[in-house]
Amino acid sequence: MPDDRYVIVGGGFAAAVDHSTLLRSSWGRARVENLTITQVYEEQDPWLRHVDHRMGQWPGLLALPGFGERHLAEPSREFLSSRRFAEANKSTHDATKHEIVIGRVVDLRRHNDYELDLILEGRPNPVRAKYIDLCTGPGKMRWMQRWRGDRTSPRTIRQGVYFGADALWTEYRNPDLTKLDRRVLPAELFMARTFAVGHQVCIVGTGPLAASCVERALSEGATSVLWVGMDSFAGSFPPSGRYDALVTTASGPLPVRSDFPDTATDLFSVDARLELVPAHQLLWVDTSSSSANTLEAFLVPRKGGPSRLFVADQIALSASSQTQYDEPDSVAALLDRLRRASPIPVPMDPIRLDSADVLQGIPFGFQTPLGDLRVLGVAALGHPDFSSSVSTTLRQYEATLPGQARVDLRGITLSAIAIAQANRFFRRTPNHSVNTAHEWELAALLDATSGFGLADIRGKRRDPFVTLSEAGLTNVELVTRYEDPDYYWP
Ligand SMILES: Cc1cc2nc3c(=O)[nH]c(=O)nc-3n(C[C@H](O)[C@H](O)[C@H](O)COP(=O)(O)OP(=O)(O)OC[C@H]3O[C@@H](n4cnc5c(N)ncnc54)[C@H](O)[C@@H]3O)c2cc1C
């Protein structure tokens, strides 16, 4: 292996955007120089394993900076197929020349002032690099806790899952992500398996991923779907309105809103097969009196009262991603290990553009003071310190994007823009996409009144603009997506 490496950790879309925009900006090419670009990942793009489903955005928001594939042949007013998205990631990935190392990064160390060591699980020798970009995404999935003790005691009734049978717990915790035929499985894997029509399914947890599992189970012909919220269902319904059709409120459909419905109890199902069970605290699954393939499960209500029994073919548990310092597979924990081994400041410095740039006040990721280790995309935007301290200006930017692109700083569109900005991809030619340009970029491209006015209108929309006339623009050099990459690329 060569010693002079530029390492990108990650095999997802973030790594593809990073790699591609680095090589297509003069800033990036000067940084990479003649280093060998090495991509290190445990698994190539997780999108390759999801079953084909409709994503949360129209193609205009998922044609990413630095990607040759702009989804121009896809229906422009429909949610993009996840298969198409995965193909675009793969073709961008395949188009770049690089070395690939498959492995799991478990530690980072500073070798000397100019080099960093990446420690891979089970490998005696580190991968030494001059630069490292961590594009590791939202973090590995979080596992539900297993609660022990007397399941009926109020002291042991907490939020979590009580597995009555050890075998079931082992089945759930099987780290082999290709083993999909489990009765209790993480929601991420539920989105990866072929679904058997007629199943009775229970989805446990809240958030867009849980909602997407519910939507998928219904659309694939589940006989009944029980959706158990461990807390309020509110966060399951992003401003895009993507999952609104699953439920209604006492006063009718979910309104077009900038806010979420704030209690779980005012939501009702619109599909006779879907039942919502809000805010139960304990789910208890057992096989003791179940047939070989089904499960018996009990829900224990938060405020006492009798538990409720149901039988399911499959239970999918959605528990979000590992983001916190005390979660071993989070980026925060990885950086903390680096800090302990050789003190570097944590949280790290926000990546900002040059002082002459109109966007210089906005943080587009994290980096060390030397700039040799960067954290990019959702890996940075979902870091606990990022969201608590420096993200205000980025949040303000996100609030001006169409509703489909507002995913609490975790969405693909904003993540890709932030990476491209961190790589100064838009330095030669500003972002001129009417759907994603920052309001200051729009003001500079048009004039202040039109630019800020346009961003204001965009922020009140749910869907991206498909034509410029929808945006009230004629004879202006703006595009609705990155139509012509050569326009940006040097
Ligand atoms: C089912 C599902 C549907 C979603 N739908 C949408 C949607 O429609 N729209 C939207 O905006 N967002 C959506 N999201 C959220 C969004 O997809 C993710 O935020 C996005 O995939 C993150 O991409 P990424 O490249 O940053 O990270 P990932 O796609 O998670 O890729 C991370 C990469 O880093 C590697 N990696 C991580 N840690 C290590 C390590 N320690 N060592 C080695 N390699 C490592 C992984 O192997 C992988 O290759 C969805 C998420 C899920 C799970």
The ligand as a MOL file (V3000), in Angstrom:
LIG
                    3D

  0  0  0     0  0            999 V3000
M  V30 BEGIN CTAB
M  V30 COUNTS 53 58 0 0 0
M  V30 BEGIN ATOM
M  V30 1 C -34.2580 3.3610 5.1190 0
M  V30 2 C -33.7890 4.7930 5.0800 0
M  V30 3 C -34.4000 5.6860 4.2100 0
M  V30 4 C -33.9770 7.0280 4.1730 0
M  V30 5 N -34.5810 7.8740 3.2680 0
M  V30 6 C -34.1420 9.1420 3.1370 0
M  V30 7 C -34.6820 9.9940 2.1420 0
M  V30 8 O -35.5480 9.5860 1.3640 0
M  V30 9 N -34.2090 11.2680 2.0610 0
M  V30 10 C -33.2370 11.7450 2.8980 0
M  V30 11 O -32.8340 12.9160 2.7770 0
M  V30 12 N -32.6860 10.9530 3.8560 0
M  V30 13 C -33.1140 9.6600 3.9880 0
M  V30 14 N -32.5530 8.8280 4.9320 0
M  V30 15 C -31.4590 9.3480 5.7350 0
M  V30 16 C -30.2110 9.3330 4.8190 0
M  V30 17 O -30.2450 8.3030 3.9190 0
M  V30 18 C -28.9820 9.0330 5.4370 0
M  V30 19 O -28.7520 10.1460 6.2160 0
M  V30 20 C -27.9000 8.8750 4.3550 0
M  V30 21 O -27.9620 7.6140 3.7380 0
M  V30 22 C -26.5800 9.0800 4.9280 0
M  V30 23 O -25.6530 8.9010 3.8870 0
M  V30 24 P -24.1400 8.9100 4.2070 0
M  V30 25 O -23.3840 8.6340 2.9610 0
M  V30 26 O -23.7900 10.1490 4.9660 0
M  V30 27 O -24.0190 7.6850 5.2020 0
M  V30 28 P -24.4310 6.1620 4.9830 0
M  V30 29 O -25.2630 5.9750 3.7780 0
M  V30 30 O -24.9340 5.6840 6.3120 0
M  V30 31 O -23.0220 5.4890 4.6890 0
M  V30 32 C -22.0340 5.4220 5.7040 0
M  V30 33 C -20.8380 4.7150 5.1330 0
M  V30 34 O -19.7740 4.8070 6.0730 0
M  V30 35 C -19.3220 3.4950 6.3890 0
M  V30 36 N -18.9070 3.5120 7.7830 0
M  V30 37 C -19.5660 4.0410 8.8420 0
M  V30 38 N -18.8560 3.8650 9.9680 0
M  V30 39 C -17.7270 3.1980 9.6050 0
M  V30 40 C -16.5870 2.7190 10.3100 0
M  V30 41 N -16.4470 2.8940 11.6280 0
M  V30 42 N -15.6310 2.0750 9.6100 0
M  V30 43 C -15.7340 1.8830 8.2610 0
M  V30 44 N -16.7840 2.3240 7.5460 0
M  V30 45 C -17.7580 2.9680 8.2120 0
M  V30 46 C -20.4880 2.5700 6.1160 0
M  V30 47 O -20.0430 1.2330 5.8940 0
M  V30 48 C -21.0800 3.2370 4.8620 0
M  V30 49 O -20.3730 2.8510 3.7220 0
M  V30 50 C -32.9410 7.4870 5.0140 0
M  V30 51 C -32.3280 6.5960 5.8990 0
M  V30 52 C -32.7370 5.2550 5.9340 0
M  V30 53 C -32.0530 4.3150 6.8780 0
M  V30 END ATOM
M  V30 BEGIN BOND
M  V30 1 1 1 2
M  V30 2 1 2 3
M  V30 3 2 2 52
M  V30 4 2 3 4
M  V30 5 1 4 5
M  V30 6 1 4 50
M  V30 7 2 5 6
M  V30 8 1 6 7
M  V30 9 1 6 13
M  V30 10 2 7 8
M  V30 11 1 7 9
M  V30 12 1 9 10
M  V30 13 2 10 11
M  V30 14 1 10 12
M  V30 15 2 12 13
M  V30 16 1 13 14
M  V30 17 1 14 15
M  V30 18 1 14 50
M  V30 19 1 15 16
M  V30 20 1 16 17
M  V30 21 1 16 18
M  V30 22 1 18 19
M  V30 23 1 18 20
M  V30 24 1 20 21
M  V30 25 1 20 22
M  V30 26 1 22 23
M  V30 27 1 23 24
M  V30 28 2 24 25
M  V30 29 1 24 26
M  V30 30 1 24 27
M  V30 31 1 27 28
M  V30 32 2 28 29
M  V30 33 1 28 30
M  V30 34 1 28 31
M  V30 35 1 31 32
M  V30 36 1 32 33
M  V30 37 1 33 34
M  V30 38 1 33 48
M  V30 39 1 34 35
M  V30 40 1 35 36
M  V30 41 1 35 46
M  V30 42 1 36 37
M  V30 43 1 36 45
M  V30 44 2 37 38
M  V30 45 1 38 39
M  V30 46 1 39 40
M  V30 47 2 39 45
M  V30 48 1 40 41
M  V30 49 2 40 42
M  V30 50 1 42 43
M  V30 51 2 43 44
M  V30 52 1 44 45
M  V30 53 1 46 47
M  V30 54 1 46 48
M  V30 55 1 48 49
M  V30 56 2 50 51
M  V30 57 1 51 52
M  V30 58 1 52 53
M  V30 END BOND
M  V30 END CTAB
M  END
